C-alpha cells in the first residue's frame, strides 16, 4: 500500500480515531487529552513507518527467507 494513496489516508484516520478514543475514554488522569493525542499520533507514525518499509521492499527482486 502506497503511503500517498487515499486508501492509506483512510486507514491512518481510522487508526488515529480508534487509538484516541481508547486512550481518552479509558483514562482518569487530568491530562488525558494530551496523552490520548500523543498515543494516537505515535500510532499513526508507527503505521506510516511500517508501511513505508513494506512499500519500499515491494519491488525488490531478491527474496528474503526468514526461516
N, CA, C and O atoms as CSV, one atom per row, in Angstrom:
chain,resi,resn,atom,element,x,y,z
A,1,UNK,N,N,0.846,-1.167,0.000
A,1,UNK,CA,C,0.000,0.000,0.000
A,1,UNK,C,C,0.894,1.234,0.000
A,1,UNK,O,O,1.795,1.362,0.830
A,2,UNK,N,N,0.644,2.112,-0.911
A,2,UNK,CA,C,1.413,3.352,-1.024
A,2,UNK,C,C,0.953,4.329,0.054
A,2,UNK,O,O,-0.248,4.525,0.237
A,3,UNK,N,N,1.888,4.938,0.763
A,3,UNK,CA,C,1.515,5.837,1.854
A,3,UNK,C,C,0.994,7.182,1.352
A,3,UNK,O,O,0.567,8.011,2.156
A,4,UNK,N,N,1.020,7.410,0.057
A,4,UNK,CA,C,0.486,8.639,-0.501
A,4,UNK,C,C,-0.900,8.440,-1.108
A,4,UNK,O,O,-1.425,9.344,-1.758
A,5,UNK,N,N,-1.490,7.280,-0.906
A,5,UNK,CA,C,-2.788,6.982,-1.518
A,5,UNK,C,C,-3.932,7.375,-0.582
A,5,UNK,O,O,-3.745,7.595,0.615
A,6,UNK,N,N,-5.092,7.452,-1.162
A,6,UNK,CA,C,-6.302,7.784,-0.404
A,6,UNK,C,C,-6.671,6.643,0.541
A,6,UNK,O,O,-7.166,6.879,1.643
A,7,UNK,N,N,-6.431,5.410,0.109
A,7,UNK,CA,C,-6.731,4.238,0.936
A,7,UNK,C,C,-5.909,4.268,2.219
A,7,UNK,O,O,-6.434,3.964,3.291
A,8,UNK,N,N,-4.641,4.624,2.132
A,8,UNK,CA,C,-3.805,4.717,3.321
A,8,UNK,C,C,-4.295,5.829,4.242
A,8,UNK,O,O,-4.288,5.665,5.462
A,9,UNK,N,N,-4.716,6.950,3.681
A,9,UNK,CA,C,-5.202,8.068,4.499
A,9,UNK,C,C,-6.434,7.647,5.303
A,9,UNK,O,O,-6.582,8.039,6.461
A,10,UNK,N,N,-7.307,6.863,4.702
A,10,UNK,CA,C,-8.496,6.392,5.414
A,10,UNK,C,C,-8.087,5.456,6.552
A,10,UNK,O,O,-8.610,5.567,7.661
A,11,UNK,N,N,-7.162,4.539,6.289
A,11,UNK,CA,C,-6.710,3.607,7.323
A,11,UNK,C,C,-5.989,4.355,8.445
A,11,UNK,O,O,-6.164,4.022,9.617
A,12,UNK,N,N,-5.188,5.353,8.104
A,12,UNK,CA,C,-4.489,6.143,9.124
A,12,UNK,C,C,-5.487,6.927,9.978
A,12,UNK,O,O,-5.309,7.047,11.190
A,13,UNK,N,N,-6.524,7.455,9.353
A,13,UNK,CA,C,-7.544,8.195,10.104
A,13,UNK,C,C,-8.295,7.275,11.060
A,13,UNK,O,O,-8.536,7.633,12.213
A,14,UNK,N,N,-8.664,6.090,10.579
A,14,UNK,CA,C,-9.362,5.121,11.438
A,14,UNK,C,C,-8.467,4.708,12.601
A,14,UNK,O,O,-8.931,4.597,13.735
A,15,UNK,N,N,-7.179,4.481,12.320
A,15,UNK,CA,C,-6.233,4.126,13.376
A,15,UNK,C,C,-6.136,5.243,14.408
A,15,UNK,O,O,-6.128,4.981,15.611
A,16,UNK,N,N,-6.063,6.476,13.945
A,16,UNK,CA,C,-5.984,7.614,14.860
A,16,UNK,C,C,-7.222,7.690,15.747
A,16,UNK,O,O,-7.109,7.865,16.961
A,17,UNK,N,N,-8.394,7.560,15.150
A,17,UNK,CA,C,-9.639,7.675,15.918
A,17,UNK,C,C,-9.747,6.559,16.956
A,17,UNK,O,O,-10.106,6.816,18.105
A,18,UNK,N,N,-9.440,5.331,16.562
A,18,UNK,CA,C,-9.542,4.207,17.493
A,18,UNK,C,C,-8.565,4.369,18.659
A,18,UNK,O,O,-8.950,4.202,19.816
A,19,UNK,N,N,-7.311,4.692,18.364
A,19,UNK,CA,C,-6.333,4.869,19.435
A,19,UNK,C,C,-6.682,6.050,20.336
A,19,UNK,O,O,-6.524,5.975,21.554
A,20,UNK,N,N,-7.152,7.132,19.738
A,20,UNK,CA,C,-7.528,8.298,20.535
A,20,UNK,C,C,-8.678,7.970,21.479
A,20,UNK,O,O,-8.619,8.281,22.668
A,21,UNK,N,N,-9.725,7.341,20.948
A,21,UNK,CA,C,-10.881,7.041,21.786
A,21,UNK,C,C,-10.559,6.023,22.874
A,21,UNK,O,O,-11.047,6.142,23.998
A,22,UNK,N,N,-9.735,5.016,22.546
A,22,UNK,CA,C,-9.356,4.031,23.560
A,22,UNK,C,C,-8.621,4.701,24.721
A,22,UNK,O,O,-8.855,4.363,25.882
A,23,UNK,N,N,-7.747,5.634,24.416
A,23,UNK,CA,C,-6.967,6.286,25.464
A,23,UNK,C,C,-7.735,7.405,26.160
A,23,UNK,O,O,-7.533,7.629,27.354
A,24,UNK,N,N,-8.594,8.099,25.457
A,24,UNK,CA,C,-9.330,9.210,26.063
A,24,UNK,C,C,-10.438,8.708,26.980
A,24,UNK,O,O,-10.612,9.221,28.085
A,25,UNK,N,N,-11.180,7.714,26.529
A,25,UNK,CA,C,-12.304,7.225,27.321
A,25,UNK,C,C,-11.859,6.346,28.493
A,25,UNK,O,O,-12.556,6.269,29.505
A,26,UNK,N,N,-10.726,5.696,28.368
A,26,UNK,CA,C,-10.286,4.791,29.416
A,26,UNK,C,C,-9.283,5.382,30.381
A,26,UNK,O,O,-8.635,4.639,31.118
A,27,UNK,N,N,-9.136,6.681,30.401
A,27,UNK,CA,C,-8.115,7.320,31.223
A,27,UNK,C,C,-8.774,8.266,32.225
A,27,UNK,O,O,-9.669,9.030,31.863
A,28,UNK,N,N,-8.338,8.218,33.471
A,28,UNK,CA,C,-8.880,9.101,34.504
A,28,UNK,C,C,-7.889,10.173,34.937
A,28,UNK,O,O,-8.166,10.916,35.878
A,29,UNK,N,N,-6.752,10.269,34.278
A,29,UNK,CA,C,-5.732,11.254,34.623
A,29,UNK,C,C,-6.186,12.654,34.196
A,29,UNK,O,O,-6.995,12.787,33.278
A,30,UNK,N,N,-5.671,13.691,34.852
A,30,UNK,CA,C,-6.078,15.052,34.466
A,30,UNK,C,C,-5.580,15.472,33.077
A,30,UNK,O,O,-6.166,16.364,32.463
A,31,UNK,N,N,-4.519,14.851,32.576
A,31,UNK,CA,C,-4.000,15.207,31.251
A,31,UNK,C,C,-4.379,14.162,30.202
A,31,UNK,O,O,-3.564,13.823,29.343
A,32,UNK,N,N,-5.594,13.658,30.266
A,32,UNK,CA,C,-5.983,12.566,29.380
A,32,UNK,C,C,-6.054,12.994,27.915
A,32,UNK,O,O,-5.821,12.167,27.033
A,33,UNK,N,N,-6.364,14.246,27.630
A,33,UNK,CA,C,-6.410,14.703,26.235
A,33,UNK,C,C,-5.025,14.681,25.609
A,33,UNK,O,O,-4.864,14.210,24.483
A,34,UNK,N,N,-4.028,15.180,26.319
A,34,UNK,CA,C,-2.672,15.197,25.790
A,34,UNK,C,C,-2.130,13.787,25.595
A,34,UNK,O,O,-1.498,13.496,24.579
A,35,UNK,N,N,-2.376,12.910,26.569
A,35,UNK,CA,C,-1.909,11.520,26.457
A,35,UNK,C,C,-2.575,10.807,25.289
A,35,UNK,O,O,-1.921,10.065,24.556
A,36,UNK,N,N,-3.870,11.028,25.115
A,36,UNK,CA,C,-4.603,10.376,24.021
A,36,UNK,C,C,-4.103,10.873,22.670
A,36,UNK,O,O,-3.944,10.082,21.740
A,37,UNK,N,N,-3.857,12.167,22.554
A,37,UNK,CA,C,-3.348,12.709,21.287
A,37,UNK,C,C,-1.951,12.189,20.976
A,37,UNK,O,O,-1.664,11.822,19.836
A,38,UNK,N,N,-1.075,12.155,21.988
A,38,UNK,CA,C,0.286,11.659,21.751
A,38,UNK,C,C,0.285,10.195,21.354
A,38,UNK,O,O,1.037,9.798,20.465
A,39,UNK,N,N,-0.541,9.389,21.994
A,39,UNK,CA,C,-0.602,7.970,21.672
A,39,UNK,C,C,-1.156,7.752,20.274
A,39,UNK,O,O,-0.641,6.920,19.528
A,40,UNK,N,N,-2.194,8.487,19.911
A,40,UNK,CA,C,-2.796,8.333,18.588
A,40,UNK,C,C,-1.826,8.772,17.487
A,40,UNK,O,O,-1.715,8.106,16.458
A,41,UNK,N,N,-1.133,9.873,17.697
A,41,UNK,CA,C,-0.158,10.341,16.705
A,41,UNK,C,C,0.998,9.351,16.587
A,41,UNK,O,O,1.463,9.069,15.482
A,42,UNK,N,N,1.460,8.825,17.715
A,42,UNK,CA,C,2.547,7.837,17.679
A,42,UNK,C,C,2.106,6.570,16.946
A,42,UNK,O,O,2.903,5.960,16.234
A,43,UNK,N,N,0.859,6.173,17.112
A,43,UNK,CA,C,0.347,5.004,16.397
A,43,UNK,C,C,0.316,5.217,14.896
A,43,UNK,O,O,0.670,4.318,14.134
A,44,UNK,N,N,-0.103,6.393,14.465
A,44,UNK,CA,C,-0.144,6.692,13.032
A,44,UNK,C,C,1.276,6.803,12.470
A,44,UNK,O,O,1.525,6.378,11.341
A,45,UNK,N,N,2.203,7.364,13.235
A,45,UNK,CA,C,3.595,7.438,12.789
A,45,UNK,C,C,4.187,6.039,12.659
A,45,UNK,O,O,4.888,5.751,11.689
A,46,UNK,N,N,3.913,5.176,13.620
A,46,UNK,CA,C,4.374,3.786,13.537
A,46,UNK,C,C,3.785,3.063,12.342
A,46,UNK,O,O,4.485,2.313,11.663
A,47,UNK,N,N,2.509,3.279,12.080
A,47,UNK,CA,C,1.866,2.689,10.901
A,47,UNK,C,C,2.519,3.193,9.617
A,47,UNK,O,O,2.742,2.415,8.689
A,48,UNK,N,N,2.823,4.481,9.559
A,48,UNK,CA,C,3.455,5.058,8.370
A,48,UNK,C,C,4.844,4.479,8.145
A,48,UNK,O,O,5.198,4.139,7.016
A,49,UNK,N,N,5.631,4.365,9.205
A,49,UNK,CA,C,6.979,3.798,9.065
A,49,UNK,C,C,6.906,2.346,8.614
A,49,UNK,O,O,7.659,1.931,7.733
A,50,UNK,N,N,6.012,1.577,9.209
A,50,UNK,CA,C,5.854,0.181,8.804
A,50,UNK,C,C,5.423,0.030,7.361
A,50,UNK,O,O,5.950,-0.820,6.644
A,51,UNK,N,N,4.474,0.839,6.922
A,51,UNK,CA,C,4.012,0.756,5.539
A,51,UNK,C,C,5.082,1.252,4.577
A,51,UNK,O,O,5.164,0.773,3.446
A,52,UNK,N,N,5.899,2.200,5.006
A,52,UNK,CA,C,6.988,2.681,4.157
A,52,UNK,C,C,8.005,1.571,3.923
A,52,UNK,O,O,8.493,1.401,2.805
A,53,UNK,N,N,8.331,0.805,4.983
A,53,UNK,CA,C,9.261,-0.313,4.823
A,53,UNK,C,C,8.682,-1.389,3.916
A,53,UNK,O,O,9.398,-1.938,3.080
A,54,UNK,N,N,7.414,-1.694,4.066
A,54,UNK,CA,C,6.788,-2.713,3.215
A,54,UNK,C,C,6.756,-2.245,1.769
A,54,UNK,O,O,7.081,-3.016,0.867
A,55,UNK,N,N,6.372,-1.005,1.533
A,55,UNK,CA,C,6.266,-0.490,0.167
A,55,UNK,C,C,7.642,-0.340,-0.468
A,55,UNK,O,O,7.783,-0.503,-1.680
A,56,UNK,N,N,8.648,-0.034,0.324
A,56,UNK,CA,C,10.000,0.144,-0.202
A,56,UNK,C,C,10.548,-1.177,-0.742
A,56,UNK,O,O,11.229,-1.184,-1.768
A,57,UNK,N,N,10.266,-2.280,-0.075
A,57,UNK,CA,C,10.796,-3.581,-0.464
A,57,UNK,C,C,9.865,-4.354,-1.388
A,57,UNK,O,O,10.162,-5.498,-1.732
A,58,UNK,N,N,8.761,-3.769,-1.795
A,58,UNK,CA,C,7.791,-4.474,-2.620
A,58,UNK,C,C,8.345,-4.809,-4.002
A,58,UNK,O,O,8.075,-5.896,-4.514
A,59,UNK,N,N,9.105,-3.918,-4.618
A,59,UNK,CA,C,9.610,-4.113,-5.976
A,59,UNK,C,C,10.989,-4.758,-6.008
A,59,UNK,O,O,11.606,-4.845,-7.070
A,60,UNK,N,N,11.471,-5.204,-4.879
A,60,UNK,CA,C,12.786,-5.827,-4.791
A,60,UNK,C,C,12.724,-7.234,-5.387
A,60,UNK,O,O,11.826,-8.007,-5.054
A,61,UNK,N,N,13.682,-7.573,-6.275
A,61,UNK,CA,C,13.686,-8.875,-6.926
A,61,UNK,C,C,14.251,-9.989,-6.040
A,61,UNK,O,O,13.954,-11.165,-6.252
A,62,UNK,N,N,15.048,-9.625,-5.070
A,62,UNK,CA,C,15.642,-10.645,-4.205
A,62,UNK,C,C,14.632,-11.064,-3.156
A,62,UNK,O,O,13.973,-10.223,-2.544
A,63,UNK,N,N,14.514,-12.350,-2.953
A,63,UNK,CA,C,13.577,-12.873,-1.961
A,63,UNK,C,C,14.327,-13.172,-0.666
A,63,UNK,O,O,15.368,-13.829,-0.688
A,64,UNK,N,N,13.820,-12.710,0.423
A,64,UNK,CA,C,14.429,-12.926,1.712
A,64,UNK,C,C,13.653,-14.017,2.432
A,64,UNK,O,O,12.438,-13.913,2.603
A,65,UNK,N,N,14.356,-15.064,2.853
A,65,UNK,CA,C,13.737,-16.165,3.571
A,65,UNK,C,C,13.984,-15.989,5.062
A,65,UNK,O,O,15.130,-15.901,5.502
A,66,UNK,N,N,12.930,-15.940,5.820
A,66,UNK,CA,C,13.028,-15.809,7.276
A,66,UNK,C,C,12.630,-17.129,7.910
A,66,UNK,O,O,11.511,-17.270,8.403
A,67,UNK,N,N,13.535,-18.094,7.902
A,67,UNK,CA,C,13.247,-19.402,8.497
A,67,UNK,C,C,13.871,-19.537,9.854
A,67,UNK,O,O,13.730,-20.577,10.498
